[in-house]
Amino acid sequence: MDTPICDFVKAYQEKGGLRLHMPGHKGRPFLGMEGSDITEIAGADELYRARGIIRRSEENAASLFGAGKTVYSAEGSSLCIRAMVFLALLCAKRQGKRPVVLAGRNAHKAFLSAAALLDADVRWLHSGDESSLISCGISADQLERTLQSMEEKPAAIYVTSPDYLGHMLDIAALSRVCHRHGALFLVDNAHGAYLKFLPDDRHPISLGADLCCDSAHKTLPVLTGGAYLHIAKDAPEECMDQAEHAMALFASSSPSYLILQSLDRCNAYLADGYRDKLAICAERIGKIKKALMDRGWELIGEESLKMTLAPKSMGYTGDALHDLLRGQGMECEFSDPDFLTAMLTPETDAASMARLEKALLSVPQKTPVVQLPPPLPRLQRAMSIREAMLGPSAEIPVENAAGRVLAGAPNLCPPCVPIAVPGEVIDPAAILCFRYYGIGRCRVAL
């Protein structure tokens, strides 16, 4: 597969011309990659008005992912999420619907900022299992019952799958329910770009999502910030026509060409033997998971490239286990009091995987930790997300927040999932959760 962005930048660099344009480093090495760092000069195309090399590269990506259209992001899935919400509300307006979005409660904070900026009326889907704020298990039956009970049907349903712990929803079944009720189906697939290339294709676009975002940098060999907005082939025409406009509304006018080259190069990587590499990697991870479970570790989640441990039964919090691994030179993606998540890819070689396996198998078992996370709060809404996030506010200690209206989601990053949502009234149950997850201050409306 060709790499038009990379080829253009390489040719431009080899020409050695006088750079009388941005960036200010003029191609001279400070960190080392400056020669390949350009701006939207003649011939380099223009992201979000792409007609040349970027358009060709995006079409390559769309063909790989089976999408009707793919648009690059140099600002992660956060940008794509805002664009997805905009497109859903645009379609709703055409149909005479109010901007109602039904969303899984474990939505990323980028979704909250989109709701604030676009004044979306968000209704929440809660999980039946609330053992972690990070996961929100939503079944097709639950979604069906919820939609039947709603007098005002939502314009779109928004879910997160996979989540930070590796749990995955039944996207195919959920998509059928959404379309039966005339709602667009939006999936935050930030952690699942690789799902398209498994032997059993589990990518949301393949399973019926209308719109989805993939953070290429999370699971593919792409620089941080590289992401895709995918639009299904049978999505509404407005989504196709307005996709670049939606992205440009929220995006920088100076996209990183280093990130664009990384996305472009990744197309060739995906087209040239990636499926085989991924299958071998997933099989290797599966064997490690089995060995750990045989040793007594509890593992959760269905995702192939995540290894998420629930280590309390072995006598460790997730944070304590993470500290042990750090002491051996291993930094995991995420930990909290209950879980530890390691993210692996085909770029994690066999020796590195064996090193992780050996370290975990050698951890001595201790007395189980019996402390459970507090129940997640169900809070009363006092104002809209927009009113709360865009109005006057102040930061205060959480101990003083009871009865106040939350104005900004005090999320831990990762996973950027809210305990409480802006506009909701903070109660003692929320304060318990804040304390449990180490959040000492929050922003409240004035």
Secondary structure, DSSP 8 states (H G I E B T S, - for coil): ---HHHHHHHHHHHHT----SS-TTTT--SSS-GGG---S-TTS--TTS--SHHHHHHHHHHHHHT-SEEEEESSHHHHHHHHHHHHHHHHHHHTT---EEEEETT--HHHHHHHHHHT-EEEEE--S--S-TT-----HHHHHHHHHH-SS--SEEEEE-S-TT-----HHHHHHHHHHTT-EEEEE-TT-GGGGGSSS---TTTTT-SEEEE-HHHHSS--TT-EEEEE-TTS-HHHHHHHHHHHHHHS-SS--HHHHHHHHHHHHHHHSSHHHHHHHHHHHHHHHHHHHHHHT--EE---TTEEEE-GGGGT--HHHHHHHHHTTT---SEE-SS-EEEE--TTS-HHHHHHHHHHHHTS---S-------------B-S-HHHHHHS-EEEEEGGG-TT-BEEE----TTT---SS-TTBB--HHHHHHHHHTT--EEEEE-
